[in-house]
Amino acid sequence: MFDILGFIELKRDGGRHSGNDLRDFVNLVRDGCVPDYQISAWLMAAFLRGLDDGELAEFTKALALSGDVVTLPAGCRAVDKHSTGGVGDKTTLVAGPLAASCGLPVAKLSGRGLGFTGGTVDKLESIPGMNMRLDSDRFARQIGKIGIAMSGHSLKLAPAEGKFYTLRGVTGTVPSIPLIASSIVSKKISGGANAFVFDVKCGLGAFMRTEESASELASALVSLSNALGKKSSCVVSDMEQPLGRWAGNSVEVMEALRVLSGDGPDDTASLSLTLASMMLVAGGVARDLDAASALASKKLSSGEALAKFEEMVSSQGGDASVCANPERVLPRAVGEKTIFSPGDGFIGRMDALAVGHAVRALGGGRVRGGDRIDPSVGVGTLKKIGDAVSKGEPIFEIRYNDEKRLEAALPHIAQAFSVVGGAERRPLILGKAACQDAR
């Protein structure tokens, strides 16, 4: 019989777990045989004492294998891209179809938004009819047929991880690099992809606030994936201010379609192209980032990336005419309000966290996982840090449906920016973790 108390005490005292004990522990948690208070005790012990590389790999593998694992068609070496979450981050909607249009199979399992961060599932569900609940078989078949599928996580994939994730949020153990890395990588492995590209966000609108912590997580994700036989790479990108112009759900789909059509904000387009290029290298489609970027740029300008997005939407039951007529197809809020600059100068602060809270206050985000969202609302950021601005010039555009929700959002917008005498523009890419060949 598994000695759960001895298992907890071993980690409490700085000991090292065996692979067999970690697998037994994870499976018992999955089966509901360990009470929450003992799981929580172990989480705190692991938070304080840490997990060495071997323990982390065994724990992550046990989480990944605690339920179903997607089996892709023979010879299909797919890549999954993951972002740690931010405000206005719609790069998955661009980078995924772009990489797939280059011949790379893309297996993207995504989450819903929570708190101030947006979720890819919510964004795509703003397209009428779009099915984001593909079962594992249909997910795999679609990748084999058209080269790309995007779906929400099935509860059958890495089910034990969901229990640990929930308890981390209420036990003060969220800011643990090993536990964060194991959570992310276990779900990627269960999704069936052979390689991963990670985008770790850094700044006010991200979970990792400092470059030091973001770089630490980036290195941990690459090292852990590599140890488990998955080629990976990671970029650390700025989330001090929102990415692109729009933050919301349907408005972000609209912006992603603009980028796929050869238009759209430079920062969204640039980061999406970088991530797609990294995916092509990780998947072996291109020999290096220069070749990958050239190929992806060609597919973007030819319209093939947009066509791949349209094919994916059609395959998942969505209204594919959204690609040609997004304004007609996507839900749009009835009210609009513009916020103007109070004076002349430069944008010194554009707080992504405050903008995210404003979107949530409008009804476009969640406080709890079961909350319903309004896909039509959003906040448009018309200026970036370092941009010149004149008194009376528009800085924000707000789309809303409810006056009370608008009133709740306005204080967040008021705190989101400052106009100063001078300010420098911020770099978008803060660092990269080198791509490693899986052992």
N, C-alpha and C positions, 0 to 999 in steps of 0.2 A: 504494500500500500504506500502511496506517495505521502511523504512527510512534509506537509505544507508549512508547518511551523518551523521545522528545521531549514526548509528552503528559504523562508523569509529571514531567519536569523543568520544564515550563511552570508547573504548579501548585506544585511545590516552590519555585520562585523567585517566587511571588506573581502569576503571570500569570492571564489569564482565558481559559477554554475557549469555543470556539464551539459553537453548538447542534449543528452537523453532527458535530463531533469527539466530543461527548458521546454522541450517538446511535450513532456507529460503535463507540465504546468499550463501551457497554452491550451492543450486539448481539454484539460479539466475546466479551465475558464470557459471555453467554448460550450461545453456541455452543461454549464451552470452548476458545477460541483464545488466551486470555491466562492465563499461569500464575499460580498463587495469589500467588507472591511479588511479582509486578508489580501485581496488584490491591491487595495489602496496602500496597505502597509508595505507590500513589495514594491509598488511604484515609487513610494517615497524613499525606500532603501536604495533602489536603482538610481533615483534622481540624485541622491547624496553621494553614493559610492561609485556610480558609473557602471558601464558595461565595457569590457575590453573588446577588441576587434572580433575575436573568436566568439564571444558570447553574443555580441550584437548580430553577427551573421547567422548564428543558430536560432536566435530569437526571431529574427526577421523571416527566416525560412519557415519556421514553425507557424508564424502568423499567416504567411502566404499559403501554406498547405493545409490550413485549418478548415478549408471549405473547397469549393470547386475551383478549378483553374481552367481558363479558356484555352482550348486547343485549336490553334489556327490550322488552315489547310497545309498539307505537306509542302515544304519548300518556301513557305511564306514567312519571311523574316521581317516582321513589322517593328515599327518604332512608335513609342508613346512619348508625348511631350507633357510635362507637368509644371504648373506655376504654383508657387506658394500662396498666391492670392493677393489682389490689390484692388485699386479703384480705377475703373475704366480699362481694365486689362482684357482686351478682346483678341489677343494675339492667336489663341488657339483657333479661332474662327477663320483666321487668315493662313497661319503657318501650316495647319493640318491639310487643307485642300491644296495648298501650294506645293507641299512636299509630295502629296499623292499624285498631283498632275505631272510630277517628274518621274513617276514610276515607282515610288517608295510606298509599300503598304503601311498604312497608318491605323493603329489600334488605340483609340483614345477613349479611356474611361474617365468620366468627369464627375464632379460633385456639384451640389447646389450651394448658393451663396448663404453665408451666415454672418450676422453682424454687419460690419461696414464693407465686406468684400463681396464681389459679385461671383456668380457661379455660371459655368458654361452651360449646364443643363437648363437653368432658368432662361438664359439668353436665347438658346435655340428653341425652347418651348414657346417663345413669343411668336414664332412662325406658326400660323394655323395648321393644325393637323400633324405637326412634327412629333414623332414617337421617340422619346428619349429613354424608353424602358425596354430595350432590346434584351432578350434572353441570350445566354452564352452561345447557343447554336446559331441563332440568327445573326448575332454580332460577328461571329467567325465567318459565316457564309457571305455576309455582305462585304467583308474585307477581301475574301477570295474573289468575289464577283466584280467589284468596282474599285477596290484598293483602299477604301477608307470607311470607317464607321466611328460614330461618336455616340456614346450612351452613358447614362447614369450607372453608378456602381450597383450591381446586384447584391442583395443581402447574403447571397450564397457564396460570394467571393470574400475571402479573408474575414469570416464572421467573428473570429476571436478578436481581431484588431478593433472592431467596432466597440467591443466592451471596454478594452483598454482606453480607447480614444475618449469615450464618455467619462470614464472615471478620472482621466488626466485633467479634464476640464474642471472638476470639482474638488481636486485634492492638491492644487498648487504645484503640479508636476508638469505643466505644459512646457515651460522653457528648458527642456532637456534635449540637447542636440541628438543623443542616441535614440531617445524615444520618438522624437519627431522624424528622424531618418528612417527608423524601422516602420513607422506608420505609413510613410509615403512609399517606400520601396516595396513593402509587402503587398500593397494594393497594386502597384505596377506589375509585379511578378505574377500575381493571380490573373491579371488581364491578358497574359499570353504574349506580350511583346518581347522581342529579343534584345532591344536596346532602348535606352531612355535619354531624353534631353530635359534638363531641369532649368527652370527660370526662378531663381530665388530673389524675391523682391526685398528692397531695403529702403527704409525711411519711415516717415510718419504714417503713411497709408499701408504699412506692411506689418507682419508679425515680428519680423527681424528688424529692429530699429537702427542698428549700427552696422557699418561695413564690416567690422570685426566679427560680429555674430553671424552675419549673412555669409561671409566667406568661410567661416567655420562649418556652417551647415552645408554650403556648396561642396566643400571638400569631403565632408562625411557622406553625402549622397553619392558622389562619384566613387569613393573608396568602397562603400558598402555594396553598391551595385556591381562593381568590378569583382569583389570577393565572391559574389553569388553568380558569377558567370555572365553578367550583362554589361555590354559595352555602354558607356555613358559619358556625358559631358554636361557642363553646367555654366550658366551665365548669371552674374549678379547684376540686376538692373534697378534703376532708380524708381522709388515710389514715394518720394517726398511730395511730388505733385501728381495729379491724375495723369494716366497715360492717354494720349490722344485728346480729343475734344469732349466726347460724351461719356457719361457714366449713367448707367441704367440697364435696361434689358433690351427692349426693341431698338432703342437708340444706338446701342452698341452693335447690334446686328447690322443696322443701317450703315454705321461707320465702317465695319468690317467689309461690307459689300462695296463701299466706295474704294477701299484699299485694293480689293480684288479686281476692281474695274480700272485700276491704274491711277486712282485719285486718293484722297484721304490725307489725314495728318502725317507729317513726315516722321514723327516719333513712332507712331503705330506701325507705319510701313517699314521703317528701318529695323525695329526690333523683330517684327514678324519675319522679315527676310533673313535676319541673323539666325533666328531659331530654326526656320525651315532649312537653312544651309547646314546648321549643325545636325539636324535630323538626317539630311542626305549623307553626310559623312559618317554618322553613327550607323546608318543602315547600309553602307557600302555602295551607294549609288554614285557618289562622287569621291574623288581621291583626296581632295582637300577643300578648305573653305572657299578659296578663290574659284575653283571649278564649280562648286556647289552654288555659290552666289550667282555666277554667270548663267547657270542652267535655270535656277529659280527665277531670275530676273526675266529671262526669255519667256518662261511659261506665264509669268504675270502679265507681261506686255502683250502676249498673243491672245489672252483671254481664256487660256486653257485652265488656269487655276479657278477662275470664276465658274467655268463649265463644270469642274469637278465638285465645287460646292453645290451647284444646282443638282447634279447627279446624286449627291449624298442626300440632299433634302428630299428629292423625289423618292429615293429608295426607302426613306424612313417615313413616308406618308405625308410629308409637308407640302405646302403650296409652293412649288418650284418657281412660280411667276414672281416670287419675292425678289429674285435676282434682277429682273427687268423693271419691276415696279414696286420697290420697297415701301415707298410712301403710301401706296394704295393698300398693300397687303398687311403691313405691320400695324399693330395697334398704336394709336397716337393720343396723348392726353389732350383734353379740350382747352385747358388754360395755359397761357404763357406769360411769364414775367421776366423782365430784363433788369439786371442789377448793373448800375453805372459807376464809373470811377469817381471818387470824391475829390480828386485833384490831379495835378500833373506829376509825372515822375516815372518810376519804373516799378514793375511788380517785384516786390522783395520776398514775399511769401505766398505760396499757393498750396494750402494745406490739404493733402489728399484725404487725410482722416476726416477732417471737417466736411469735405465734399461727400465722402461716403456716408457720414451720419445724416447729411441733408437728403441724400437719395433714399436712405432708409426711412427718414421721417415722412417723406412724400408717399411712402408705401411701396417703394421699389426694392426693399431689403427686409431681412428677417432679424428678430431678436432671438427667437427659438426656431428649432428646425421645422416645426409643423406650421409655422405662420404662412399665410397666403400673401402673395406679392401682387402688385399692380405692374404688369409688364410695360405699360405705356408711358410711365413717368420717367423723368431723368433730369440731370443737370449738365448743361453745356459749359465747358470752361473755354472762354474765348481768348484768354491770355495765358502765357507761361512766365515762369520766373525769369527775370531779366528783360522782358518785353517793355518797350516804352508805352506809356499810356497817357492820354489827355483827360482833363476833367470832363465828365459827361460821356465818356466813351464806354460802350458796353464791355463788361467783364464776364458776366454770367448770363446764361439763358436757362430759365427754369420751366419745365413742362409739368403740369400738375392737374389733378382732377378734383381735389377737395381743398376748399379754402382753409379749413382748420389744419389740414396737413401742411399746406403752404406756410401758414403762420408758425408751425412747429419747425419747419425747415429753415426759415429765414435767419434765425440767430446763428445757426451753423455756418451759413454762407457769409454772414457778417464777420465771423471769426476766421474765415478761410483764407483771407488775403490781406496784404498790406501794400501801400504805395509809398515808395521811399525815393530818396535822392539818386540812388544808383544801385545796381545789382547785377551780378554775373549770371549767365545762363548755366544750367546744371548739365553735366554729362549724363547720357542715358545708360551707357554700359559702364558699370563700376569695376567689373572684374570677371574673370573666367576661371573655372577649374578645368585643367587640361583633360582632354579626352584620353581615356585609358583603354587599352585592350584588355578584354576580360580574360581572366585566367582559366 
